[in-house]
Every structure is written in C-alpha cells, then in structure tokens.
Amino acid sequence: MTTLSGKTALVTGSTSGIGLGIALTLAKAGANLILNGFGDASKVIAEVEQFGGKVGHHPADVSSPEQIADMIAYAEREFGGVDILVNNAGIQHVAAVEEFPVERWDSIIAINLSSVFHSTRLSLPGMRAKGWGRIVNIASVHGLVGSTGKAAYVAAKHGVIGLTKVVGLETAASNVTCNAICPGWVLTPLVQKQIDDRAAKGVDPQQAQHDLLAEKQPSLEFVTPAHLGELVLFLCSEAGSQVRGAAWNIDGGWLAQ
C-alpha cells in the first residue's frame, strides 16, 4: 500500500468534482493537502481533514500567474513546499470555431494550459531541491483526439500533453516525474448539464445518459473521481517511478475504437 506520509500535495480546482476525489484519495494515503478553489471551502477542508493530515486552502484564480505564484509561496511558507502537484483546474465552452468567443478561448487556454506551465515551473525548483517530486496533469481524452465544438478545450489539452512530455524528459534523470492522465466521460457538473440538456428535449434522463456514453465510451459507464485518484496514487508510488512523460488514458475504451 502506497503511503504518502510526510508529503504535501497541491491539487488545483479541488473543492469539488475530480479534484476533490483526487485530494481525498491522497489524503487517505497520508498526504497533507493544499486545496484550491473559489468560495467557502470550510466543508471541503473538514471532509479532507478526517484522514488526519494537515489541510490548507488557497483561493488562487489559476488564470492569473501572480495568484499561482502566491499559492506556491503559501505552500512553501505553511507546508514546506509542494511534493505532489496535481494540475486539475479546467473549464469548458462549446461553439464552432468561427463562432467561438475570443474571451472564452483566452480563458480556457489560461486556465487549462497556461496554469499548468506556471504551477509546474514554480514547483519544480523545490522538488529538485528535495530530490523527489510528482507532477500529474489532468488532461483529457481530448488531449489525444478531437471533437467538434471544443476547439479551445482540445487545443489546451493537446498542449498539456506536449508540456507533460517536455517536463518528463527534462526531469528524466531525477526522482521527479511528470505524467498526464486522460479521462473519458466523468460525471461532473459539466457533463451532467449535457445530460440535462438532452432530457430537456423530452428524452428520459437514463436514456439521455446512456446515449451520451454510447457515442464515445464503450463501457457505458462513467470514469469516477475515485478511479482517477487511484491512478494518481499509483503514479506517486515507487511502482510508478519509471512512468515518465506518459499520457495515460482512462476512458472506458474510448480510444480503443
């Protein structure tokens, strides 16, 4: 069983959904956690604290390099630095390229791609100094394939995988690793909205869910935040120490087609 006692994990976008699921898994394994997200985080902090580690929260807007720098400084000041960085924060917007709002493109690139660069560049020196570190980027199956209407998201996630490969190579001779995880459909609020939109057109909600999954995901089951958390945990373990620069899809068979 992997133990992360004494390690500190920073998970961006971790006050709900995928990020919270990953944070809970790492906390169960003994890690201290730095959560990140907007709003009152007291309930989420209490949920993570039940596993006994130290838990903090920083409200950085990860579209801002200055706020990311402040978050990493907070981690160094209050936790002695970041040992495990999980770049998870992300947003989505769907529109055809010629109709895609420029401000939406800029926001998606800033949050889904540029934040990964800034968090990584600021965390790496501390990891190198400690002689150990794990960077896990939550990309997407859309980092490996395209879909219509998702120009910014697909571009950003492809960029995350490219950045992951570069950092994986640049850290290859060290005890720091960098990898990406590429989930298929996960039942997040964003995906639930797509199901609800179908149901609003008169489709039974269960049928709407089935139809959504059937379009891409042969298992007809959602990937869960717990699945992703366990994969992050593996990448943090000694067994994952030679997984470097990988883009690991966990997608119910999406890319096998």
Residue pairs with C-beta under 8 A, 6 or more apart in sequence:
1 29
2 29
2 233
2 234
2 236
2 237
2 238
3 29
3 30
4 26
4 29
4 30
4 31
4 84
4 233
4 236
5 30
5 31
6 30
7 30
7 31
7 32
7 83
7 84
7 236
8 31
8 32
8 33
8 34
8 54
8 75
8 79
8 80
8 81
8 82
8 83
8 84
9 23
9 26
9 31
9 32
9 33
9 34
9 82
9 83
9 84
9 85
9 86
10 33
10 34
10 36
10 71
10 72
10 75
10 82
10 84
10 85
10 86
10 119
10 123
11 19
11 22
11 23
11 26
11 33
11 34
11 35
11 36
11 86
11 88
12 19
12 36
12 60
12 62
12 86
12 87
12 88
12 89
12 115
12 119
13 19
13 36
13 37
13 62
13 88
13 89
13 90
14 20
14 22
14 23
14 33
14 35
14 36
14 37
14 44
14 86
14 88
15 35
15 36
15 37
15 38
15 39
15 41
15 44
15 57
16 37
16 44
16 189
17 186
17 188
17 189
17 225
18 88
18 138
18 183
18 186
18 188
18 225
18 228
19 35
19 36
19 37
19 86
19 88
19 89
19 138
19 225
20 35
20 44
20 47
20 225
21 224
21 225
21 226
21 228
21 229
22 86
22 88
22 138
22 225
22 228
22 229
22 232
23 33
23 35
23 48
23 229
24 47
24 48
24 51
24 229
25 226
25 229
25 230
25 232
25 233
26 33
26 84
26 86
26 229
26 232
26 233
26 236
27 33
27 48
27 51
27 53
27 55
28 51
29 233
29 236
30 51
30 52
30 53
31 53
31 83
31 84
32 53
32 54
32 55
32 56
32 79
33 48
33 53
33 54
33 55
33 56
34 55
34 56
34 57
34 58
34 71
34 74
34 75
34 79
34 82
35 41
35 44
35 45
35 48
35 55
35 56
35 57
35 58
36 57
36 58
36 59
36 60
36 62
36 71
36 89
37 44
37 57
37 59
37 89
38 59
38 61
39 59
41 57
41 59
44 57
45 55
45 56
45 57
48 55
49 55
54 79
56 74
56 75
56 78
56 79
58 70
58 71
58 74
58 75
60 67
60 68
60 70
60 71
61 67
62 68
62 89
62 110
62 111
62 115
62 118
62 119
63 107
63 110
63 111
63 114
63 115
65 114
65 118
68 115
68 118
68 119
68 122
69 118
69 122
71 119
72 82
72 119
72 122
72 123
75 81
75 82
76 82
76 126
81 123
81 126
81 127
81 130
82 123
82 126
82 127
82 133
83 127
83 130
83 132
83 133
83 134
84 133
84 134
84 135
84 136
84 236
85 119
85 120
85 123
85 133
85 134
85 135
85 136
86 136
86 137
86 138
86 232
87 115
87 116
87 119
87 120
87 135
87 136
87 137
87 138
87 160
88 138
89 111
89 112
89 115
90 111
90 112
90 138
90 140
90 153
90 156
91 107
91 108
91 111
91 112
92 108
92 150
92 153
92 190
93 100
93 101
93 104
93 107
93 108
93 152
93 153
94 149
94 150
95 101
95 104
95 149
95 151
96 148
96 149
97 151
100 151
100 152
104 152
105 151
105 152
108 152
108 153
108 156
109 152
109 155
109 156
109 159
112 152
112 153
112 156
112 157
112 160
113 155
113 156
113 157
113 159
113 160
113 163
116 137
116 160
116 163
117 163
120 135
120 163
120 167
120 178
123 133
123 135
124 133
124 135
124 167
124 171
124 176
126 133
127 133
127 135
127 176
128 171
128 174
128 176
131 174
131 175
132 175
132 176
133 171
133 175
133 176
133 177
134 176
134 177
134 235
134 236
135 167
135 176
135 177
135 178
135 179
136 178
136 179
136 180
136 181
136 232
136 235
136 236
137 160
137 161
137 163
137 164
137 178
137 179
137 180
137 181
138 180
138 181
138 183
138 228
139 157
139 160
139 161
139 164
139 180
139 181
139 182
139 247
140 153
140 157
140 182
140 183
141 182
141 183
141 184
141 216
141 249
141 251
141 254
141 255
142 150
142 153
142 154
142 157
142 158
143 154
143 157
143 158
143 160
143 161
143 180
143 182
143 247
144 158
144 161
144 182
144 247
144 249
144 255
145 254
145 255
146 154
147 154
157 182
160 180
161 180
161 182
161 247
164 178
164 179
164 180
164 245
164 246
164 247
165 245
165 247
166 245
167 178
167 245
168 177
168 178
168 179
168 244
168 245
168 246
169 244
169 245
171 177
171 178
171 244
172 244
172 245
175 241
177 235
177 240
177 241
177 243
177 244
178 244
178 245
179 235
179 240
179 243
179 244
179 245
179 246
179 247
179 248
180 246
180 247
180 248
181 228
181 231
181 232
181 235
181 248
181 250
182 247
182 248
182 249
182 250
182 251
183 223
183 228
183 249
183 250
183 251
184 216
184 217
184 223
184 249
184 250
184 251
184 252
184 254
185 191
185 212
185 213
185 216
185 217
185 222
185 223
185 251
185 252
185 254
186 222
186 223
186 224
186 225
186 228
187 222
187 224
191 212
191 222
194 212
195 205
195 208
195 209
195 212
196 205
196 208
198 208
198 211
198 212
199 205
199 208
203 211
210 220
213 219
213 220
213 221
213 222
213 252
214 220
216 254
217 251
217 252
217 253
217 254
218 252
218 253
218 254
218 256
218 257
219 252
219 253
220 252
221 252
222 252
223 250
223 251
223 252
227 250
228 250
231 248
231 250
234 240
235 243
235 248
249 255
